[in-house]
Amino acid sequence: MGDQYLRTWVDRSDRVTVLRVRGELDAVTADGFANEAVRLLRHVDGPVAMDLSLLGFIDCAGARTLAAVLDTMLPDRLVGVRGIRRPVSRLIDVIGLDLKRLVQELRAGRGQGPDSRRETLSLARTARWRSRILMLESAATVSRLATTYAEIAADQAGRGAQGRAKYDQTRALSDTAHDLSARFRQRALATAR
């Protein structure tokens, strides 16, 4: 992601894909981070680790989004979160988000064996993960649509009375699309825990 406040990318390290995050993860960058993390990890096979050693700031919205992204990992893929810096660690501690425990919970019950409850849990988590990805992708698509409507509305605004009426209609479509995009993101984050 090329945001001026946050950058997210993946690289390989000892057969593990590492999702790296640099910058500030906050209310402004959280949605973009979630969308980019899902996009980057969508076609990655094998174990995944998250490296936060370059993350300089996080707020409550960023922490919730971070937890949601971690929770979208498919069974047996998440191997850990590493490199948490002191400022980030402080906020995570203050809000009561225990990343080590979260990683353990996410990995719990995903072991080998014929236990049908484990298999059912794994299938349910996979389905939940896929639904979250679809909601986040839908949010991104609808957000782009809202931006397009806003650009069209701005173009129509300068075309007299008839253009003003079309501007109002198109602006209403843009606002509706923004609201829908926000609801998709909220539902994706709400299903994280």
C-alpha positions in Angstrom: 0.0 0.0 0.0 1.5 3.4 -1.0 -0.3 5.6 1.6 1.8 8.4 2.9 1.1 7.4 6.5 1.1 3.6 6.3 2.8 1.1 4.0 2.0 -2.7 4.0 3.9 -5.3 2.0 4.9 -9.0 2.1 8.2 -10.7 1.7 9.6 -14.3 2.3 11.7 -15.2 5.2 12.7 -18.9 5.9 9.6 -20.4 4.2 7.3 -18.0 6.0 5.5 -15.1 4.3 6.0 -12.0 6.4 3.3 -9.2 6.3 5.2 -6.0 7.2 3.5 -2.8 8.4 5.3 0.6 8.5 3.9 3.9 9.6 0.7 4.8 11.5 -2.2 2.5 11.9 -5.1 4.6 12.9 -8.7 5.6 12.1 -7.5 7.2 8.9 -5.4 4.3 7.6 -7.3 1.3 9.2 -9.6 0.6 6.3 -6.9 0.8 3.7 -4.7 -1.5 5.8 -7.4 -4.1 6.1 -8.1 -4.0 2.3 -4.4 -4.2 1.5 -3.6 -7.0 3.9 -6.4 -9.1 2.6 -5.3 -8.4 -1.0 -1.6 -9.3 -0.2 -2.4 -12.5 1.6 -5.2 -13.7 -0.6 -2.9 -15.9 -2.9 -0.2 -16.7 -0.4 0.3 -20.3 0.6 1.9 -21.5 3.7 2.6 -19.9 7.1 2.3 -16.2 7.6 3.9 -14.0 10.3 3.1 -10.3 10.9 6.0 -7.9 11.6 5.2 -4.7 13.4 8.7 -3.5 14.0 8.3 -0.5 11.7 4.8 0.4 13.0 5.3 3.7 15.0 1.8 4.4 16.1 -1.5 2.7 16.5 -4.9 3.9 17.9 -8.0 2.0 19.0 -9.4 1.8 15.4 -6.1 0.5 14.2 -5.9 -2.1 17.0 -9.4 -3.4 16.2 -8.5 -3.6 12.5 -5.2 -5.4 13.3 -7.1 -7.9 15.4 -9.7 -8.4 12.6 -6.9 -9.0 10.0 -5.2 -11.5 12.3 -8.5 -13.2 12.8 -9.0 -13.6 9.0 -6.0 -16.0 8.8 -6.9 -19.4 7.5 -6.3 -22.4 9.9 -2.7 -23.2 10.7 -1.3 -20.3 8.7 -0.6 -17.6 11.4 2.7 -18.3 13.1 2.9 -15.1 15.1 3.2 -11.4 15.5 6.6 -10.0 16.1 8.5 -6.8 16.5 6.0 -4.8 18.5 7.5 -1.5 19.5 7.0 0.1 22.9 4.5 2.9 21.8 2.4 0.4 20.0 2.7 -2.2 22.8 1.5 0.4 25.4 -1.8 1.2 23.5 -2.4 -2.5 22.8 -1.9 -3.2 26.6 -4.2 -0.3 27.6 -7.1 -1.5 25.5 -6.6 -5.0 26.6 -5.7 -6.6 23.3 -3.3 -9.5 24.0 -1.8 -10.4 20.6 0.0 -13.4 21.9 -3.2 -14.8 23.4 -5.1 -13.9 20.2 -2.6 -15.8 18.1 -2.8 -18.8 20.4 -6.6 -18.7 20.3 -6.7 -18.5 16.6 -4.4 -21.5 16.3 -6.2 -23.5 19.1 -8.3 -26.4 17.9 -6.7 -26.4 14.5 -4.5 -29.4 15.0 -4.5 -32.7 13.2 -6.8 -35.6 14.1 -10.2 -37.0 13.4 -12.1 -34.9 15.9 -15.2 -33.8 14.0 -15.7 -30.8 16.3 -12.2 -29.5 15.4 -13.0 -30.0 11.7 -16.3 -28.2 12.0 -14.6 -25.4 13.9 -12.0 -25.2 11.2 -14.7 -25.1 8.4 -16.6 -22.4 10.3 -13.6 -20.2 10.7 -12.7 -20.7 7.1 -16.2 -19.6 6.1 -16.1 -16.7 8.4 -12.7 -15.7 7.0 -14.0 -15.8 3.4 -17.1 -13.8 4.3 -14.9 -11.1 6.0 -12.8 -11.0 2.8 -15.8 -10.6 0.7 -17.2 -7.8 2.9 -13.9 -6.0 2.9 -13.6 -6.3 -0.9 -17.2 -5.2 -1.3 -16.4 -2.2 1.0 -13.5 -1.3 -1.2 -15.4 -1.6 -4.4 -18.4 0.4 -3.1 -15.9 3.1 -1.8 -14.4 3.4 -5.3 -17.9 3.7 -6.7 -18.7 6.4 -4.2 -15.6 8.3 -5.2 -16.6 8.0 -8.9 -20.1 9.4 -8.1 -18.5 12.3 -6.2 -16.3 13.1 -9.2 -19.3 13.0 -11.5 -21.3 15.2 -9.2 -18.5 17.8 -9.0 -18.4 17.8 -12.8 -22.1 18.4 -13.0 -22.2 21.2 -10.4 -20.9 23.8 -12.8 -23.6 23.2 -15.5 -26.4 25.5 -14.4 -29.8 24.6 -12.9 -30.1 21.3 -14.7 -26.6 20.4 -13.8 -27.3 21.3 -10.2 -30.3 18.9 -10.1 -28.1 16.1 -11.5 -25.4 17.1 -9.0 -27.8 16.7 -6.1 -28.9 13.2 -7.4 -25.4 12.0 -8.0 -24.1 13.4 -4.7 -26.9 11.5 -2.9 -25.8 8.3 -4.7 -22.2 9.0 -3.6 -23.3 9.5 0.1 -25.4 6.3 0.0 -22.4 4.3 -1.5 -20.1 5.7 1.2 -22.6 4.7 3.9 -22.9 1.2 2.4 -19.1 0.9 2.3 -18.8 1.9 5.9 -21.5 -0.7 6.9 -19.6 -3.5 5.0 -16.4 -2.6 6.9 -18.2 -2.4 10.3 -19.7 -5.8 9.7 -16.4 -7.3 8.7 -14.8 -5.9 11.8 -17.7 -6.9 14.0 -17.4 -10.5 13.0 -13.8 -10.6 14.1 -14.7 -11.2 17.7 
